[in-house]
Amino acid sequence: MRVYVVDNGGQWTHREWRVLKYLKVETKIVPNTTTFDQVRDVDALVLSGGAPDVASESGRMGNNGEFLDKADFPVLGICAGMQFMATHFGGTTGPAVRAEFGRTRLYVDEEDQLFQGVPREFDVWESHNDEVRTVPEGFQVLAHSDTCQVEAMRSLRRPLYAVQFHPEVENTDFGTDIFRNFLRAVEEWHR
């Protein structure tokens, strides 16, 4: 299986790559200026987190929109990758009611594919000032925290998944399991 990580300038992009390597996936980090034609043969993409304020600096998210429009394979958006996915498909983002940095309790609302086999609540690692306020039409909220109502979402029409927290860091409980679940969804999609 081949899953590339799109680098949106996130501080932990290399950790996303490392988790995928640990899970025995062929992977590499590619800049977000990469064209879709250069990644069209992968099995999935991970849109990394990043520093841009997605609402006002969406141009710094490179070709993420092209990837989302053209991908006929699964995509996982993380942090800014999730926020971009939400706004790209008509949802809204904005400043968080309370910015989340550090350990936060996550509550799983819908097990779906991402949260299979993990507890209904556990601790995750956050690093965001902005958050998704409304999910796009055709998307479902999968998890929330005490201060953020959209911690994870997925499209009901396509294999698009997203999380606000950082499953790639060791401080997130069950983070590797979430990646493993995403890879299982990728395998199922390609069957």
Secondary structure, DSSP 8 states (H G I E B T S, - for coil): -BEEEEE-S-TTHHHHHHHHHHTT-B--EEETT--GGGTTTSSEEEE---SS-TTT-GGGGTTHHHHHHH--S-EEEETHHHHHHHHHTT-EEEEEEEEEEEEEEEEES--TTTTTTS-SEEEEEEEEEEEEEE--TTEEEEEE-SS-S-SEEEESSSSEEEESS-TTSTTSTTHHHHHHHHHHHHHHHT-
